[in-house]
Amino acid sequence: MTLDSKAAAAALDDIESMAQKVRQSQFYQIFALTMILWGALVLAGNLATFIAPSYAPAIWILVNLLGVAGTFGIVAANRGAGDRKGQAWRQLTAFGFYFTFGFLCIGVLGNVTPRQSGAFWPIYFMLAYMIAGLWLGRALVFIGAVITALTLIGYFFVLGGWFLIWMAAVNGGGLIVAGLWMRRA
C-alpha cells in the first residue's frame, strides 16, 4: 500500500497537530502545578498579612522566595530531555526583570498604600498571564481577566482589612481553582 503525496502531507499534518496538542497539554500540566503553588502561597500570604499586618514585608518576601524556588523545582522535575540548555538562567532573569519593574513602579514612581499594592501585584501578574495566553492558550487570558476583574471589584467595594481576605480568596483561591481546572483540561 502506497500513499500519494496529498495523503502523505495530510498524515504529516495530523502528526504535527497531535504533537502540538501533546506539547500544549504538557505545558498546561506544568503551568497548572505552578499556579496551584503560587495560589497556595498567595492565599497564605494574604491571610498571614491579615493576622499580622506589621510583618507584611517579611511575609511577602518569604512568599515570593518560596514561589520562585518552587517554580524552579516544578520546572526542573518536569524538564524533558529535549529542553534547551540555559533555560534556568533565562527564567531567573525574567523573574528578576519582572519583580524589579514592579518594585520600580511601586517604590520609585509612586508612594502606594498597602491596599493599592495589594491590588497592583495581582493585576500586574495577571497582565503577564493574559499576554502569555495570546500565544499559549486562551485559558490564560480568561484566568487573567477574571482575577483582574475580581481584584478591582474588591479594591473598590470591599471595606477595610477584609480586602486581604477577599484577595486570599480571589487571587490565591482563584489561582488554585484555575490550576486544578487546567490539570484536568
N, C-alpha and C positions, 0 to 999 in steps of 0.2 A: 504494500500500500504506500503510495507516494502522496505528498502534499504539493499542491500548486503554490505559487508564490503568494497569492492572496490568502490562502488558508494558513500558510506558514506565518505570514505577517500578522494575521488575526490571532493565531496561537501565541506568538511572542507578545502581542499587546495584552492578551489575557494574563499571561505570566507576569508581565511588568505591573499590571493593575493589581494583581493579587499580592505581589511583593510590596507594593506601595501601601496596601491596606495592612499588611503584617507590620511594616515599619511604623506606621501611624499607631497601630494598636500597642506595639511595644513602647513607643514614646508615651502614649496615654497612660500606660500602666506605671511607668517610672514617674511621670509627672503627677499622677494621682497620689502615689505614695508621698511625694514631696508636698503636695497640697495638704494631705492629712497631717503630716508632721508639722508644717507651719501653722495649720489651723489649730492643732492642739496647743502649740506654743503660744500663739496669739491669744487664744481663749484663756490660757493660764496667766499670761502676762496682763491682760485686762482685768481679770479677777484679782490678781495679786496687787495691781495698782489701785483697784477699788478698796481693798482691805488695808493696804499700807502705802498711801499716796506719797509719803515722804521718801520712799525707796524707789520711786518710779524710774529714775535714771539707771540705777543698778539693775532693776528688773528687766528693763528693755535692752540694756547691753547684753545681759545674760541670754534673753530670748533670742536676740539676733545672732550671738555667737553660737548658741546651740542649733539654731536654724541653719546657718551656713555650714557648720560641721556635719549636721545630719543630712543636709542636701548632698554634700560631697560623699558621705557614706552610702547613701542610696544610689547615687550615680555610679560610684566605684563598685558596689556589689552587683550592679546590673550591667556593667560595661561588657559589651560584646567584643569578640576577638578582632573585629574589623574596625573598631574605633580608632580615630586618628590620635597619634601621639600629640602631646602638648595641649590637649583639651582642658585639663585641670587648671593650668595657669590662666587660660582664657576665661574659664568660668569664674575663677577667683578674681581676676581683673575686672570682669563685668560686674560682679557683686561690689567690688571696691568703687568703681565708677558710679554705680547706681546709688549706693549709700552716700558717697561723697557729694554727689549732686543734690540729693535730698537734704543732707545736712547744710549745704551751702544755701539752699532755698530757705530753710527754716532759720538757721543761725545767722547768716550774713544778710540776706535780703529782707528779712522781716523778723520782728520780735513777736513770736506767736504764743498764744496761751496753750496750756496743756490740752484743752478741748480742740483747738484748731490743729494742733499737732496730731491728736488722736484721730482726726478726720483726714488730715493730709496724707499720712503714711499709707493707709489702706487705699485711698483714691490713687495715689502715686503708683503703688504696686499693681493695682487693677488696670491702670493705663498700660503697663507693660504686658499684662495678660491679654488685653484687647488687641494691642499691636501684634503680639506674637500670634494671636488667633487668626489674623489675616493670612498667615502662612501655614499655621499648624492645625487649624481646625476651628470651626465656628463655636464649638463648645466653650473655648477660652474667651471669645468675645462675649458670649452670653453670660458666663460666670462673672467676668469683669464688670459688665454693665449692671448686673443685678446687685452685686456687692457695692458698687459705687452709688447706685440709686438709694439703697438702704442706708448706706453711710450718711448720705446727705439728708435723708429723712430724719435720721437720728440726730444729726448735727443741729438741724433747725427746730426739731419738735420734741426731743427727749430732754427732760429737765435735769439739771444738776449732775450729781455724781452717777445717776442712773445711766448716763451716756456710756460709761465704761461697761456696764452690764449689757447694754444694747450692743456695743461693739464686740464684746465677747461672743454674743450670740450671732451677730450679723457677719463679722469678719472671721472670727475663729470658727464658729459653728458653720458658717457658710462655706469656708474652705474645706472643712471636714466632710460635709454633705456633698459638695462638688467632687471631692476626691473619691468618695465612695461611689458616686454616680459614674465617674469616669472609669473606675475599675471594672464596673460591670458592662460598660459600653464596648 
